């Protein structure tokens, strides 16, 4: 598993309880990378550690449209096997 280093001062400045920081950062990174079309829906959802429904709701709340291209179709087909 890869890790991302975040300066301690920045991490401590997050206005969240300690146990919510890591999941919140993962969700924010996942949403940002999905919105920029850097990660597929499936990979972004996995990064956010959310179910399909939860990640769809998160994108909807942020008014981020769902993209569906060849890559997502391939992932869906592999998942369906």
WOQUI-V375591 format. One record per residue. N is the residue number from 0. RES is the residue in one letter. PSI is psi as a letter, one per 20 degrees, with the letter a starting at -180 (* if undefined). Layout:
# WOQUI-V375591
n=N res=RES psi=PSI
n=N res=RES psi=PSI
This chain:
# WOQUI-V375591
n=0 res=X psi=p
n=1 res=X psi=q
n=2 res=X psi=q
n=3 res=X psi=p
n=4 res=X psi=p
n=5 res=X psi=p
n=6 res=X psi=p
n=7 res=X psi=h
n=8 res=X psi=g
n=9 res=X psi=g
n=10 res=X psi=g
n=11 res=X psi=h
n=12 res=X psi=i
n=13 res=X psi=p
n=14 res=X psi=l
n=15 res=X psi=q
n=16 res=X psi=q
n=17 res=X psi=g
n=18 res=X psi=i
n=19 res=X psi=i
n=20 res=X psi=g
n=21 res=X psi=g
n=22 res=X psi=h
n=23 res=X psi=g
n=24 res=X psi=g
n=25 res=X psi=g
n=26 res=X psi=g
n=27 res=X psi=g
n=28 res=X psi=g
n=29 res=X psi=g
n=30 res=X psi=g
n=31 res=X psi=g
n=32 res=X psi=h
n=33 res=X psi=g
n=34 res=X psi=h
n=35 res=X psi=j
n=36 res=X psi=k
n=37 res=X psi=h
n=38 res=X psi=q
n=39 res=X psi=r
n=40 res=X psi=g
n=41 res=X psi=g
n=42 res=X psi=h
n=43 res=X psi=g
n=44 res=X psi=g
n=45 res=X psi=g
n=46 res=X psi=g
n=47 res=X psi=i
n=48 res=X psi=l
n=49 res=X psi=q
n=50 res=X psi=r
n=51 res=X psi=g
n=52 res=X psi=g
n=53 res=X psi=g
n=54 res=X psi=h
n=55 res=X psi=g
n=56 res=X psi=g
n=57 res=X psi=g
n=58 res=X psi=g
n=59 res=X psi=g
n=60 res=X psi=h
n=61 res=X psi=j
n=62 res=X psi=l
n=63 res=X psi=o
n=64 res=X psi=q
n=65 res=X psi=p
n=66 res=X psi=q
n=67 res=X psi=o
n=68 res=X psi=a
n=69 res=X psi=g
n=70 res=X psi=g
n=71 res=X psi=h
n=72 res=X psi=g
n=73 res=X psi=g
n=74 res=X psi=g
n=75 res=X psi=g
n=76 res=X psi=g
n=77 res=X psi=g
n=78 res=X psi=h
n=79 res=X psi=i
n=80 res=X psi=*
